[in-house]
Amino acid sequence: MERLTDYGPDSTVYEIKDSLKNGIYCVWCPLENEKYYKCETGQYINNDKQSLQISFFKNGQIQRLEENKNDKLDGEYHSFYDNGKYSEFGYYSQGRKVNNWKYWNETGYLVEEANYHEGELIDGFLEYYPNGTLKSKGSYIQISDSTEVTSIDVLTGEETIYSSFSDIVPAKNGKWLYYSSDGKLTKTEIYIKGKLIKK
């Protein structure tokens, strides 16, 4: 067995050459003056990240706490700003976002809540003002994003226009409500698959 060198000077991960990573590891990232700081720690089992992985900022604050199973995010996910305040909190299942997720700004105010199913943004999106009052709420649906593409036959010069489909993207769907910072309803919009049909 040989000690890995790409994990920094104090790594505890070992591997058999051309084989599997196993054990607890600690990644050290370079600072100025040839010094290092601990930027990640966790565990490998048979080459896959398992259990709790922790990432750190240069100042020592925790940047992320994430649970892994079979090298995929699976379980609670916590993300922080370098001042120690929450940035994100939610759950993963087999590498995909699920259930309710919350997002904060650097001063600690909750700015958004979103619901996911198998990694896709769905019903129950909420946006907040810094004073904590509701700014907007509505639902999303996943649609195929398409763009019009023009192709020209170089021999005949004939143009053909067709739609090219790309990834599945979230689009506003159904009734969306918008509020003032004092909590009063200011407008209502209705969307169908991302298209505004009624104000």
Secondary structure, DSSP 4 states (H G I P E B T S, - for coil): -EE-STT-TT---EE-TTS-EEEEEEEEEE-STT-EEEEEEEEEETTEEEEEEEEE-TTS-EEEEEEEETTEEEEEEEEE-TTS-EEEEEEEETTEEEEEEEEE-TTS-EEEEEEEETTEE-S-EEEE-TTS-EEEEEEEEEEEEEEEEEEE-TTT--EEEEEEEEEEEEEEEEEEEEE-TTS-EEEEEEEETTEEEE-
